Amino acid sequence: MKIVSLTVTGVVVFLLALIAIAGPSHAIGVANERESSAAQLFSQNCAKCHGKDGRAKGLKAKVAGVRNLADAEWQDRVTDERIFNSINNGKGKMPAFGKKLSEADVNSLVNYVRSLKK
């Protein structure tokens, strides 16, 4: 009886260890997929004006007054809600993307913009 009890305990511990190891890697995979999707959304919808790195370095961006999204001072001042509203509703010359993108897409772009901070 002791051998059966020890075997069952060993199997349970082994399964718990597998779950503990598999859980975080799955979460990392999902996070990487979301980040990749946000990067693609940014590339398709934002990079034309803000640049691939969000810094709005081009002459066209400078003339149009396009925001440098990587600016640390701006990032520290602005809230996620304000970024969300700017993407969703547009701001100044920036078009609104609320009808083109889902709320989840806009939220992923907010997080992506945050990741550009230098």
Rosetta blueprint (number, residue, H / E / L):
1 M L
2 K H
3 I H
4 V H
5 S H
6 L H
7 T H
8 V H
9 T H
10 G H
11 V H
12 V H
13 V H
14 F H
15 L H
16 L H
17 A H
18 L H
19 I H
20 A H
21 I H
22 A H
23 G H
24 P H
25 S H
26 H H
27 A H
28 I H
29 G H
30 V H
31 A H
32 N H
33 E H
34 R H
35 E H
36 S H
37 S H
38 A H
39 A H
40 Q H
41 L H
42 F H
43 S H
44 Q H
45 N H
46 C L
47 A H
48 K H
49 C H
50 H H
51 G L
52 K L
53 D L
54 G L
55 R L
56 A L
57 K L
58 G L
59 L H
60 K H
61 A H
62 K H
63 V H
64 A H
65 G L
66 V L
67 R L
68 N L
69 L L
70 A L
71 D L
72 A H
73 E H
74 W H
75 Q H
76 D H
77 R H
78 V L
79 T L
80 D H
81 E H
82 R H
83 I H
84 F H
85 N H
86 S H
87 I H
88 N H
89 N H
90 G L
91 K E
92 G L
93 K L
94 M E
95 P L
96 A L
97 F L
98 G L
99 K L
100 K L
101 L L
102 S L
103 E H
104 A H
105 D H
106 V H
107 N H
108 S H
109 L H
110 V H
111 N H
112 Y H
113 V H
114 R H
115 S H
116 L L
117 K L
118 K L
